[in-house]
Amino acid sequence: MLTEVKAFSSWPSAPELPLSSGPRAEDDLIHIRGITGLEPVKASVNTSPLGSVDGASYVGSSVLGRNIVLTLHPNPDWETWTYESLRRLLYSYFMPKRPTRLVFLSDDMPTVEIYGVVESVGVNQFSKDIELAVSIICPDPYFTAVEPSVVTGQTIRAGAPVTQVVTYNGSIETGLNVKVTEVATPDPTDIAIQIGDPLVSYFAVAASVSSSMYFEVNSIPMNKYVQNVNMGTGVINNLLSKVHIQEGSIWPILEPGDNEFSVITDKGVQDWTLTYFERFGGL
């Protein structure tokens, strides 16, 4: 279950308001009375009607943005904080059109974060029981682990049995970053990443590594790249034109559960480092 929520302002000078460290939660200056929008977001499923047959043809689907609404109650101590000062403090974190970051801590899953833009802040200012309803629109609907997961291993030859199983605990598939560095010569001329069935995910590049250059591929959507990087100068060589994948294969991703992961080279034995962030469709 959720145990803590942290909000981060886009203003560098926003004042901090740590909650009470005592055992009585009712002494906190801000009470969270409710949070909606943490469940999986409804998908938009697209279909096309069939001309002379009953039913429709499925043509694709997507998940749109997430709308999180926080219901907050100012709880002044009447010594340092009043209703008005607490309300203005919340405005420094939640002001329409400003970006914000929410971090959720739980006792049964990793700490996750999500970024959004404040849509509105509604307040019943003249009520005896003041509440603020903060609506946040998150263009990326998924919650992402704050800390990355890192797995290391060594390359294998084509046809060799896969010895590395990566257990992915997220609920949504995730892109990944793979870095290959030289261990010993001869240097490879072809580097491939295979996850599970090679007919589904086999990503190969005509590339090499050396004592002064490493290979890196990133399959995170909207930030995909394949490159060699010179470790001495930092010069990047784009290798997208040297990618060769078989028809029907996709960029490497991790799916929930166990993933048979391997990095395949045609020469030598090299080290690889896999880095990924667990992503969740709902909390």
Buried (B, 14 or more C-beta within 10 A) or exposed (E): EBEEEEBBBBEEEBEEBEBEEEEEEEEBBBBBEEBEBBEBBEEEEEEEEEEEEEEEEEEEEEBEEBBBBBBBBBBBEEEEBEBEBBBEBBBBBBBEEBEBBBBBBEEEBBBBBBBBBBBEBEBEEEEEEBBBBBBBBBEBBBBBBBEEBEBEBBBBEEEEEBEBEBEBEBBBBBBBBBBBBBEEEEBBEBBBBBBBEBEEBBBBBEBBBBEEBBBBBBBBEEEEBBBBBEEEEEEEEEBEEBBEBEEEBEBBBBBBEEBBBBBBBBBBEBBBBBBBBBBBBBB
